[in-house]
Amino acid sequence: MTAVIATEGLGKRYRTRWALAGCTLSIPAGHVVGLVGPNGAGKTTLLNLATGELAPTTGTIEVLGGRPAAGPAQLARVGYLAQDVPLYAGLPVADHLRLGAHLNPGWDADMARRRIERLDLDPRQKAGTLSGGQRAQLALTLATAKRPELLILDEPVASLDPLARREFLQDLMETVGERQVSVVLSSHLISDLERACDYVIVLVDSRVRVAGPVDELLATHHLLSGPRRDPASLPDQMQVVSASHTDRQSTLLVRTSGPVLDPAWAVSEVSLEDLVLAYMRQAASPAPRNDHRHLEVRK
Amino acid sequence: MIWLTWRQFRAQAITAAAALAVFAIVLAATASDLSGMYNSSGLLTCHGDACSGLASTFLNNLASGGGDFLVPGSPYAILYFLSVLVILIAPAITGIFWGAPLIARELETGTFRLTWNQSITRTRWLTVKLVLIGAAAMAVTEAFSLLQAWWAAPIGKAVGLGGGASIFSEGRFGWFVFPTHGITPLGYAAFGFALGVTAGLVIRRAIPAMAVTLAIFAAVQFITPLWIRPQLFPTSHTVTTIAAAGANVSLRANPKLAVTASTVPGQPGAWIISSEGVNAAGQPVSTIPASCEQVVSDTLGSHQGSAAGPGSAALNNCVASHGIRIAESYQPASHYWPLQWSETGMFLALALALAGYCFWRLNRRRT
């Protein structure tokens, strides 16, 4: 399996603050990958490094096996929809499509035109007067009509109302289905990811907490509840993600490849949201990340 | 990329074309009257010393509102002043309104993320923008300059013949004439534009970048004739009499001696950069000979002020009688084009250096 994005010890420092530090991850091709994490986890920085907008301070990053934004060919392979959905406010919709046609050798004019028609956008309307949902749709049209192999979307639906959000994601899914394109999508709205993604990466403080196909993650994580007991006494192949205890009861989220055989436990399914939140909460415990940052600075 | 550049630049291009059209119409409408006055001034057929008198008469007529105009005052003086001013500030205007927002606006609005993620490198994006819009800035400024030069040709000729009156007394090396004629407008336009682009990239916000562009450009425009232009080409030197130099002795603070020469013998149209009094041995003289102080108090009745009026000739003669001569350093008229090329080349080189920095920064620092 080839990686669409592979990083090794990737770090980016703004003056004295590390927005991303020591990030090593590999995002497989052929998926719609959801990149989740709390604010400040480094998601946007990671994606900006992947598009070549930023240059790494430390470490390396490869996108589709090449250096980000290394040349026209590399740029043509990656479509990017930035968080603030940048469009030229003074240019009409039609001119944005013309821009795409002029700047991309692989431009699919037919597809772009059909999308605009389907979305019921007036080609003469200026981008500055479009609604948030329409802006996102137009930007997505630009990013997909260049026929990229990898589509990167940074919080594409964050500013949309629930209806527009659902329409956007549905439209994205259809486009992805037609195009066989890999997608990396960052969001902190886990419900959206559940709808759109088949692969999830939880990024907390530049670290991958968990990564894998959604199906597999859901199949291997279980919520156990039973009489209170020490999580350390669980079998070795069971990895405790989170634990909460009352006086008499313990509730554990565990990861295990095998079935849970102990009859003392009541086993229930986990939702993707609970799973992701459990991994994100792990970061709240003091992790060795501070040490790492000091090391980075000293270098 | 050429299409996008044109699409984003369209409004500014139309504005510039309109300004150029207005400029051309106003000058064209008055040009025939101006050349008619020149043709009937006798300057076409004059010989020798008679010319300078005729030229001064012609320029005086212009300055006092002659011609067929019914407007009071001096429309030619106003037109001349405004047209030179337009050429002088055109590079600043294009630098401010075309250069400074070029990158800064993209950074401010985030649209760089749109454009730089198309299948085109930033280097190519910037190359096309710099070349096309930079060429437009140079072309517009030079067009203003050529139009003005065509319109003001009679004035230039009359000044060249030794005439001078109020605003119409600057020769080709004048502070306002030199940087607005010939090829220097090309250099200034390229520099102003590149300066604006660079300021926008460094400051990342359009409005402050515009202010910085204006401040730096104005400073450069001020510094250049004072300290840079005289050094661009080796100066010539001569020592001559006070009378031959057309010099006037003046007193900054008695008994300090100061001289201002107005001509270089045998070098019509030369640009006098500095002049000072020297004694027979060639050493600079900075004080008035003691015996001339009496002349000063007799004729001027004051220890301050410059020597002008009836007393000045007596003072000039007195100083000259003590063997004090004038050392002049100057650029002869034949240095006009070498100086034009040097100054234009200097600004083009600066513009290229700034552009090179922009390319480096755009690729090296990313955003």
Chai-1 contact restraints between the chains, C-beta under 6 A:
chainA,res_idxA,chainB,res_idxB,connection_type,confidence,min_distance_angstrom,max_distance_angstrom,comment,restraint_id
A,E53,B,R366,contact,1.0,0.0,6.0,A-B,restraint_1
A,E53,B,T367,contact,1.0,0.0,6.0,A-B,restraint_2
A,L54,B,R366,contact,1.0,0.0,6.0,A-B,restraint_3
A,A55,B,R366,contact,1.0,0.0,6.0,A-B,restraint_4
A,P72,B,S119,contact,1.0,0.0,6.0,A-B,restraint_5
A,P72,B,T121,contact,1.0,0.0,6.0,A-B,restraint_6
A,L75,B,S119,contact,1.0,0.0,6.0,A-B,restraint_7
A,A76,B,S119,contact,1.0,0.0,6.0,A-B,restraint_8
A,Y80,B,N117,contact,1.0,0.0,6.0,A-B,restraint_9
A,A82,B,R113,contact,1.0,0.0,6.0,A-B,restraint_10
A,D84,B,G110,contact,1.0,0.0,6.0,A-B,restraint_11
A,P86,B,G110,contact,1.0,0.0,6.0,A-B,restraint_12
A,P86,B,T111,contact,1.0,0.0,6.0,A-B,restraint_13
A,P86,B,R113,contact,1.0,0.0,6.0,A-B,restraint_14
A,P86,B,L114,contact,1.0,0.0,6.0,A-B,restraint_15
A,Y88,B,T111,contact,1.0,0.0,6.0,A-B,restraint_16
A,L99,B,L4,contact,1.0,0.0,6.0,A-B,restraint_17
A,H102,B,W3,contact,1.0,0.0,6.0,A-B,restraint_18
A,L103,B,Q118,contact,1.0,0.0,6.0,A-B,restraint_19
A,L103,B,I120,contact,1.0,0.0,6.0,A-B,restraint_20
A,N104,B,Q118,contact,1.0,0.0,6.0,A-B,restraint_21
A,N104,B,S119,contact,1.0,0.0,6.0,A-B,restraint_22
A,P105,B,S119,contact,1.0,0.0,6.0,A-B,restraint_23
